[in-house]
């Protein structure tokens, strides 16, 4: 499954290994958000800069998720989309493999659990 998990309470975005594989195993990725379109775009990045995140090089493909700590980002999404502040959400991507990006429609977010 090509997807991400947003843990609002912990301020963590987890990106599943199949999503990184679909992007061609880049060394860096960038999250771009459009609140107007209610979507997140995950793209490969050529180099490390203030907008990108380093993807770990060694991982176990059976059970691996790449986590990005971003408390303010998760709180912002929660407030804009009226998500529960103590919940986690999963979003499956629209895949665009030839273009090396994945689009996540925030309206399709599935609430997993709430503490």
N, C-alpha and C positions, 0 to 999 in steps of 0.2 A: 504494500500500500504506500502510495506517495502521500505523505501527510505531515502535519505539524500538530503539536499539542500546546495549548496555552494554559499555564497554571497561574491564574490571576492572583491568588493569595500569595504564592511564593515568588511571583514576578519572574517566571521562567518560561521561555519558549523552547520547546524540544522539537528538533527536526529529525525525522526518522531516517535511518541509513539508506533506505530505498529512494528517498528524495534526493539525497546527496549523490547516490549512484546515477540517478536519472539525469542529474546535471553534469555528469561526466567526471565525478570525483574531483571537483575543484579544490584548490588550497584555501580559497577564501570565498565567502558568500556575502551577499548584501540583501537586507530586507527593505523593501520599499512599500509604503502604505498609501492607499488612496481612500480617505474617508468618504469622499463623494461617491465613489464606485463601490465602497464597502469591500475592499479587497487588499490582500497582501501579495506582493510579487517577490519571489525568492529567485535571485539571479546569481550566476557565477561572477566572481570578481577577479580581475587580473592581478591585483596587488593589494597589500594591506594599506588601508587608509582609515580615516575617522568614521567612515560609514560601513566598513566591512568587518567581518568576523572570521577568525582563523578556524578552519575545519581540522580536527585532530587527525593526524596521519595514520595512527595504528588503532584499529578497532576490531571488535568481534562482530562479524556480520550477522550472527544469529540473533543477537539481542543488543542492539546499539542505537543510541539516540544521542544526537548532538544538542547540548543545551546552551542557551544564551540567557544570561541573567539580565533582565531588563524590567525592573519594577515599574518605573514610570510609564513605559510603553504598555505594559499589561493593564495598569490602572487607567490609562487613557482610553484604551480599547473598551474596557469594562464600562467606563462612564458614557462613552459615545454610543455603544451598542446595547446598553442597559443589561449587561451581564451581571450575574451575582458575583460579589467581590471575593467570595470564598470558594468559588467553583473552578473546575477545569473544563476545557473545551477542546474538541478534536475537529480538525478541518481536513478534508481530503482535497487534493489539488486537481485542477484541470492541468493536464500534462502537455507541455510543449517541448518535447525532447529535441527536435531539430534546432530550436532556437535557444536551448539551454536555459529555460526558466520555467518556473511553476507558479501558477496563479491560484490563490486560495480565496474563495468567496466567503467573506465573513458572515454573510446571511445564512450560509450552510453549516455554521458551527453547531456541533452536537455537544450538549452538556453531558459530561461524563459522570461527575460526582460533585457533591458539595459537602463541605465539612461544617 
